[in-house]
Amino acid sequence: MSIQNQLNTIKSALPQQVTLVAVSKTKPVSDILEAYNAGQRIFGENKIQEMAEKHEQLPKDIEWHMIGHVQRNKVKYMASFVNLIHGVDNEKLLVEINKQALKHKRIINCLLQIKIADEDSKFGMSEHEATTLLQSEVFASLKNINIVGLMGMATFTDNESQIKAEFTQLKTIFNTISALKETTEDFKIISMGMSGDYELAIACGSTMVRIGSSIFGARNY
């Protein structure tokens, strides 16, 4: 199947309230253009420099999402154009994003990454850390970032009940945090679910899914 066909198949099956991020990491510009020409406008990358290079070469109405782990020293390379940063997992990173956004006179939308998986390799904050951050004086001083929701990655396992429990946990944490006075009406994104588990994620309350291999085929490493 072509990229266009795979994309259309997935989009037609997604509920209206769920946003599709087409994960284009490691994929050439030509593949992204094929998806773009089929109507897709939101693309996710996990390496900042690769995303910046693609941004240079592609139409400017594309929304770029940074979905990988973010190193503070590289925020400056995407601050002028990134639409949403999914993986904010600590205060220092948020401070840096705010600093770079200010330089470009922008407000950058961010998701707090919550650790729901039981794997050590996954990044993220605990519910307590996220709540503490949002209620801190440091956070109150950051005027060039906007926290619009949460992101989480389930454990890499075939155990569906475990994955479901982790997704449900993220939804519960989202509900708790969205009740805080520190969150705005923009706080409505729950980014969870990838090619292998997005249907389960949607059933558990996801509003944004990150799908790559089901659209573009296997990754090129």
C-alpha positions as CSV (number, residue, x, y, z in Angstrom):
1,M,0.0,0.0,0.0
2,S,1.1,3.5,-0.7
3,I,1.7,6.1,2.1
4,Q,-1.4,7.9,1.0
5,N,-3.6,4.7,1.2
6,Q,-2.2,3.8,4.6
7,L,-2.7,7.3,5.9
8,N,-6.3,7.5,4.6
9,T,-7.1,4.1,6.1
10,I,-5.9,5.2,9.6
11,K,-7.5,8.6,9.4
12,S,-10.9,7.2,8.4
13,A,-10.8,4.9,11.5
14,L,-9.9,7.6,14.0
15,P,-12.6,9.3,16.0
16,Q,-13.2,13.0,15.3
17,Q,-11.7,14.2,18.6
18,V,-8.4,12.4,18.0
19,T,-5.5,14.2,16.3
20,L,-3.0,12.2,14.2
21,V,0.7,12.9,14.4
22,A,2.4,11.2,11.5
23,V,5.8,10.1,12.9
24,S,8.2,10.8,10.1
25,K,11.5,10.3,11.9
26,T,14.2,8.7,9.8
27,K,12.0,9.1,6.7
28,P,13.0,11.2,3.6
29,V,11.4,14.5,2.7
30,S,9.7,12.7,-0.3
31,D,7.8,10.4,2.0
32,I,6.6,13.4,4.1
33,L,5.6,15.2,0.9
34,E,3.5,12.2,-0.1
35,A,1.6,12.3,3.2
36,Y,1.4,16.1,2.9
37,N,-0.2,15.9,-0.5
38,A,-2.7,13.4,0.9
39,G,-3.8,16.1,3.4
40,Q,-1.6,15.4,6.5
41,R,-0.2,18.5,8.2
42,I,1.1,17.3,11.5
43,F,4.4,15.5,11.6
44,G,6.4,14.2,14.5
45,E,10.2,13.9,14.8
46,N,12.4,12.6,17.6
47,K,15.7,14.4,16.6
48,I,15.7,18.2,16.7
49,Q,18.4,18.7,14.0
50,E,16.7,16.3,11.6
51,M,13.4,18.1,12.2
52,A,15.0,21.5,11.6
53,E,16.5,20.3,8.3
54,K,13.1,19.0,7.1
55,H,11.4,22.2,8.2
56,E,13.7,24.1,5.9
57,Q,12.8,22.0,2.9
58,L,9.1,21.5,3.4
59,P,5.9,23.6,3.1
60,K,5.6,26.1,6.0
61,D,2.0,25.2,6.9
62,I,3.3,21.9,8.4
63,E,3.0,21.6,12.2
64,W,6.1,20.1,13.6
65,H,5.9,18.1,16.8
66,M,9.0,17.1,18.8
67,I,8.1,13.7,20.2
68,G,11.5,12.4,21.3
69,H,13.6,13.1,24.4
70,V,14.7,16.8,24.4
71,Q,18.2,17.9,25.2
72,R,18.3,21.4,26.6
73,N,21.3,22.5,24.5
74,K,19.3,21.8,21.3
75,V,16.1,23.6,22.1
76,K,17.4,26.7,20.3
77,Y,17.4,24.8,16.9
78,M,13.6,24.4,16.9
79,A,12.4,27.3,19.0
80,S,11.5,29.4,15.9
81,F,9.1,26.9,14.4
82,V,8.1,23.9,16.6
83,N,4.4,23.7,17.3
84,L,4.3,21.2,20.2
85,I,7.0,19.6,22.3
86,H,5.7,16.3,23.7
87,G,8.5,15.3,26.0
88,V,8.9,17.9,28.7
89,D,10.1,16.0,31.7
90,N,11.8,18.5,34.0
91,E,11.7,22.1,35.2
92,K,15.1,23.0,33.7
93,L,14.0,22.0,30.3
94,L,10.8,24.1,30.6
95,V,12.9,27.1,31.7
96,E,15.1,26.7,28.6
97,I,12.2,26.3,26.2
98,N,10.7,29.5,27.7
99,K,14.0,31.3,27.3
100,Q,14.3,30.3,23.6
101,A,10.6,31.0,22.9
102,L,11.1,34.6,24.3
103,K,14.0,35.2,21.9
104,H,11.6,34.4,19.0
105,K,8.7,36.3,20.6
106,R,6.7,33.1,20.6
107,I,4.7,31.1,23.1
108,I,5.6,27.4,22.7
109,N,3.0,24.7,23.5
110,C,4.3,21.8,25.6
111,L,3.1,18.5,27.0
112,L,4.4,17.2,30.3
113,Q,5.7,13.7,29.9
114,I,4.5,11.4,32.6
115,K,6.3,8.1,33.3
116,I,3.6,5.4,33.2
117,A,5.8,2.5,32.0
118,D,7.7,0.3,34.3
119,E,10.8,0.4,32.1
120,D,13.9,2.3,33.3
121,S,14.5,3.4,29.7
122,K,11.4,5.6,29.6
123,F,11.6,9.2,30.6
124,G,9.0,11.2,32.5
125,M,7.8,12.8,35.7
126,S,5.6,11.3,38.4
127,E,2.2,12.8,39.1
128,H,3.6,14.4,42.2
129,E,6.5,16.0,40.3
130,A,4.2,17.3,37.6
131,T,1.8,18.8,40.1
132,T,4.6,20.3,42.1
133,L,6.1,21.9,39.0
134,L,2.8,23.4,37.9
135,Q,2.3,24.9,41.4
136,S,5.8,26.3,41.6
137,E,6.9,30.0,41.5
138,V,9.3,29.1,38.7
139,F,6.4,27.8,36.6
140,A,4.4,30.9,37.3
141,S,7.2,33.1,36.0
142,L,7.4,31.3,32.6
143,K,5.3,33.4,30.2
144,N,6.4,32.0,26.9
145,I,5.3,28.4,27.3
146,N,1.8,26.9,27.4
147,I,1.2,23.5,29.0
148,V,-1.6,22.0,26.9
149,G,-1.7,18.5,28.2
150,L,0.2,15.3,29.0
151,M,2.1,12.7,27.1
152,G,2.9,9.1,28.1
153,M,4.5,5.9,26.7
154,A,3.3,2.5,27.7
155,T,5.6,-0.4,28.5
156,F,6.9,-2.2,25.4
157,T,5.0,-5.5,26.1
158,D,2.4,-7.8,24.6
159,N,0.5,-7.7,27.9
160,E,-2.5,-5.8,26.8
161,S,-4.0,-5.5,30.3
162,Q,-0.7,-3.9,31.5
163,I,-0.8,-1.4,28.6
164,K,-4.4,-0.6,29.3
165,A,-3.7,0.0,33.0
166,E,-0.9,2.4,32.1
167,F,-3.0,4.3,29.6
168,T,-5.8,4.5,32.2
169,Q,-3.3,5.8,34.8
170,L,-2.3,8.6,32.4
171,K,-6.0,9.6,31.9
172,T,-6.6,9.6,35.7
173,I,-3.5,11.8,36.2
174,F,-4.7,14.1,33.4
175,N,-8.1,14.5,35.2
176,T,-6.4,15.3,38.5
177,I,-4.0,17.9,36.9
178,S,-6.6,19.5,34.8
179,A,-8.5,20.4,37.9
180,L,-5.6,22.5,39.2
181,K,-6.0,26.2,38.9
182,E,-2.6,26.4,37.3
183,T,-3.9,24.8,34.1
184,T,-5.7,26.8,31.4
185,E,-8.6,25.9,29.2
186,D,-6.0,24.9,26.6
187,F,-5.1,21.9,28.8
188,K,-6.8,19.2,26.8
189,I,-4.3,17.0,25.0
190,I,-3.6,13.4,26.1
191,S,-0.9,12.2,23.8
192,M,-0.7,8.4,24.1
193,G,-0.8,5.5,21.6
194,M,1.5,4.5,18.8
195,S,1.2,2.2,15.8
196,G,0.9,-1.0,17.9
197,D,-1.5,0.3,20.6
198,Y,-3.3,3.4,19.4
199,E,-6.7,1.8,19.3
200,L,-6.4,0.8,23.0
201,A,-5.1,4.2,23.8
202,I,-8.1,5.9,22.2
203,A,-10.4,3.6,24.2
204,C,-8.6,4.8,27.3
205,G,-9.1,8.5,26.5
206,S,-6.2,9.5,24.2
207,T,-6.8,12.6,22.1
208,M,-3.6,12.5,20.1
209,V,-1.9,9.4,18.6
210,R,1.7,9.2,17.3
211,I,1.7,6.8,14.3
212,G,4.8,6.1,12.1
213,S,5.4,2.6,10.8
214,S,1.7,2.0,10.0
215,I,1.8,5.0,7.6
216,F,5.4,5.1,6.3
217,G,6.4,1.4,6.7
218,A,9.4,0.1,8.8
219,R,11.9,2.7,10.0
220,N,15.2,3.4,8.1
221,Y,18.1,3.3,10.6
